[in-house]
Amino acid sequence: MDTDKYKGIVLHTIPYSDTRNIVKIYTPGGTNAYMVMRSKKQRNDALRPMTLVNFCSSKRENGNFAFLRDVEYVNSAMGVHYQLPKAAVSMFLNEVLYRLLADAGGDECMFSFVYKAVDVFCERDFVPDFHLRFLVHNAMKTGVSPVDNYHSDWVFDEQSAHFYRSENASCLQQQTAYWLHQLMTQDLYPCCQEQVVPKDVRNALLDCLLNYYTLHIADLSGIKSLEILKSLLHD
């Protein structure tokens, strides 16, 4: 029985039987499903989405799944759920990551980016536009970034992925384009409060990015946590 060592990000956990769960974990080698035993003496309840782990896996003969062993919690997401706005962002990001990575293959560069993003989100002080920053930076990492041809007062076209001049554009459309351009030039985590997307623009920018993803990267329509997120951070 071979044993391998990995680090990863928990994407999803579902019950398999009375004593076992199946956990989907994103690793540098791609996303895989693992079997884990449920026990009151073990912290299997901590294997919740957005948790960073180090672990071993053991593949048994004639088994459909490898078993998790020696799980270490690098950065548990459990504390996030006690902060309502941060919990809403966590649920949203997890839905996005699961859709993007549920069947992902190996990509060490992409794994490093996502791993760092989850670590930053869980460890640092909460910022209300982190989900927007992640969507922008992830698009840039995947090579499907909006074209940065922005000029003052231009708007963004999601289909063509270009900024353009529009005589009939609303102020909100112009502000949405401006902040999209700003996030494309900023770090994943803001260095000051002035870099945070204003509350009255977040909703429009989020809708813009979700539509952009659906058109160019992956279908992000029907995100279940979206309305909760909007009610807490955008309205």
C-alpha positions in Angstrom: 0.0 0.0 0.0 1.7 3.2 -1.2 1.6 6.4 0.7 2.1 9.8 -0.9 2.3 13.3 0.7 0.4 16.3 -0.6 -0.8 19.8 0.3 -4.1 21.0 -0.8 -7.3 23.0 -0.5 -10.6 21.3 0.6 -13.3 22.0 -2.0 -16.2 19.8 -0.9 -17.1 17.2 1.6 -20.1 14.8 1.3 -21.2 11.8 3.4 -20.5 8.4 1.9 -21.7 6.1 4.7 -22.4 6.2 8.4 -18.7 6.2 9.1 -17.1 7.7 6.0 -17.0 11.0 4.0 -15.7 11.7 0.5 -13.6 14.8 0.4 -12.6 16.6 -2.8 -9.2 18.3 -2.5 -7.4 20.5 -5.0 -3.6 19.8 -5.1 -0.7 20.7 -7.3 -1.5 17.5 -9.2 -5.1 18.4 -9.7 -8.4 17.7 -7.9 -9.0 14.3 -6.4 -11.6 12.6 -4.3 -10.5 10.9 -1.0 -12.2 8.8 1.5 -11.9 9.8 5.2 -13.2 8.1 8.3 -15.6 10.0 10.5 -14.7 9.9 14.2 -15.6 12.0 17.2 -11.9 11.8 18.3 -10.7 13.2 15.0 -11.1 16.7 13.5 -12.9 15.5 10.4 -15.4 18.2 11.0 -12.6 20.7 10.2 -12.3 19.2 6.6 -14.7 21.9 5.5 -14.4 23.9 2.3 -11.6 26.5 2.0 -9.4 24.7 4.6 -5.7 24.3 3.7 -4.3 20.9 4.6 -1.2 18.8 4.4 -2.0 15.1 4.2 -1.0 11.6 3.1 -3.1 9.3 1.0 -3.1 5.5 0.9 -4.5 3.7 -2.1 -5.9 0.3 -1.3 -6.1 -2.6 -3.8 -9.5 -2.7 -5.5 -10.5 0.5 -3.8 -12.3 3.3 -5.7 -10.8 6.1 -3.5 -7.5 6.7 -1.7 -7.8 7.2 2.0 -6.7 10.4 3.8 -4.1 9.9 6.5 -2.1 12.2 8.9 -4.1 15.3 8.0 -2.5 18.6 9.2 -4.6 21.8 9.2 -2.3 24.5 7.9 -5.0 27.2 7.9 -8.4 26.1 9.1 -11.3 28.1 7.7 -13.4 27.3 10.8 -12.9 30.7 12.3 -14.1 32.4 9.2 -17.7 31.2 9.8 -18.0 33.3 13.0 -17.7 36.5 10.9 -20.9 36.9 8.9 -19.6 39.0 6.0 -16.4 37.0 5.7 -18.5 33.8 5.9 -20.6 35.0 2.9 -17.4 35.7 0.9 -16.0 32.3 1.9 -19.2 30.5 0.7 -19.1 32.5 -2.6 -15.4 31.8 -3.2 -15.9 28.1 -2.5 -18.7 27.8 -5.0 -16.6 29.6 -7.6 -13.5 27.4 -6.8 -15.6 24.2 -7.0 -16.9 25.1 -10.4 -13.5 26.1 -11.7 -11.5 23.3 -10.1 -13.8 20.3 -9.6 -12.1 18.4 -12.4 -8.9 20.4 -12.6 -5.7 18.7 -13.8 -2.2 19.4 -12.5 -1.0 23.0 -12.7 1.5 24.0 -10.0 1.4 27.7 -11.0 -2.4 27.9 -10.7 -2.4 25.9 -7.5 0.2 28.2 -5.9 -2.0 31.2 -6.8 -5.2 29.7 -5.4 -3.5 28.4 -2.3 -2.0 31.8 -1.5 -5.3 33.5 -2.2 -7.2 31.3 0.3 -4.4 31.7 2.9 -4.5 35.5 2.6 -8.3 35.5 2.8 -8.4 33.4 5.9 -5.4 35.0 7.8 -5.7 38.7 7.1 -8.2 41.3 8.1 -11.4 41.1 6.1 -11.8 43.4 3.1 -15.2 43.6 1.5 -14.0 43.4 -2.1 -11.6 40.4 -1.8 -14.0 38.2 -3.9 -13.8 40.8 -6.7 -10.1 40.9 -6.5 -9.8 37.2 -6.7 -12.1 36.9 -9.8 -10.0 39.6 -11.6 -6.6 38.0 -10.7 -7.8 34.5 -11.4 -8.9 35.6 -14.9 -5.5 37.1 -15.4 -3.8 33.9 -14.2 -5.8 31.7 -16.6 -4.8 33.8 -19.6 -8.3 35.1 -20.2 -7.8 38.5 -18.8 -9.8 41.6 -20.0 -7.8 43.7 -22.5 -6.3 46.6 -20.6 -7.0 49.4 -23.1 -8.8 51.5 -20.5 -9.2 55.3 -20.9 -10.9 57.7 -18.5 -14.8 57.4 -18.6 -14.8 54.4 -20.9 -16.9 51.4 -20.2 -16.3 47.6 -20.4 -17.8 45.2 -22.9 -17.9 41.7 -21.4 -18.3 39.9 -24.8 -15.3 41.5 -26.5 -13.3 41.8 -23.3 -12.4 45.4 -24.3 -13.0 48.8 -22.8 -14.6 51.3 -25.2 -16.0 54.9 -25.3 -19.8 55.2 -25.0 -21.7 58.4 -25.3 -24.7 57.0 -23.5 -22.9 55.3 -20.6 -24.2 55.8 -17.1 -22.0 56.9 -14.3 -22.3 53.4 -12.7 -21.1 51.8 -16.0 -18.1 54.2 -16.0 -17.3 53.5 -12.4 -17.5 49.8 -12.9 -15.0 50.0 -15.8 -12.7 52.2 -13.7 -12.6 49.8 -10.8 -12.2 46.8 -13.0 -9.1 48.5 -14.4 -7.9 49.4 -10.9 -8.2 45.8 -9.7 -6.2 44.7 -12.8 -3.3 46.9 -11.7 -3.5 46.3 -7.9 -2.3 43.4 -5.7 -4.6 40.6 -4.6 -4.9 42.3 -1.2 -5.3 46.1 -1.0 -2.5 48.1 0.6 -4.8 50.9 1.9 -8.5 51.6 2.3 -8.5 53.9 -0.7 -7.9 50.9 -3.0 -11.1 49.1 -1.8 -14.0 49.1 -4.3 -16.7 51.5 -3.0 -19.9 49.8 -1.8 -22.1 51.3 -4.4 -20.0 49.9 -7.2 -19.4 46.3 -5.9 -22.8 44.9 -7.0 -22.4 46.1 -10.6 -18.7 45.0 -10.8 -19.6 41.5 -9.4 -22.4 41.1 -12.0 -19.9 42.2 -14.7 -17.3 39.7 -13.6 -19.7 36.8 -13.3 -21.0 37.4 -16.8 -17.5 37.7 -18.1 -16.5 34.4 -16.6 -19.6 32.7 -18.0 -18.8 34.1 -21.4 -15.1 33.3 -21.5 -14.0 30.9 -18.7 -16.7 28.8 -16.9 -20.4 29.0 -16.2 -20.8 30.9 -12.9 -24.6 31.5 -13.3 -26.8 30.4 -10.5 -24.3 30.8 -7.6 -26.4 29.9 -4.5 -24.6 32.3 -2.1 -24.8 35.3 -4.5 -27.9 36.9 -3.0 -26.6 36.5 0.6 -23.3 38.1 -0.5 -25.0 41.0 -2.2 -27.3 41.7 0.8 -24.3 41.8 3.2 -21.7 43.6 1.1 -23.3 45.4 -1.8 -26.7 46.9 -1.0 
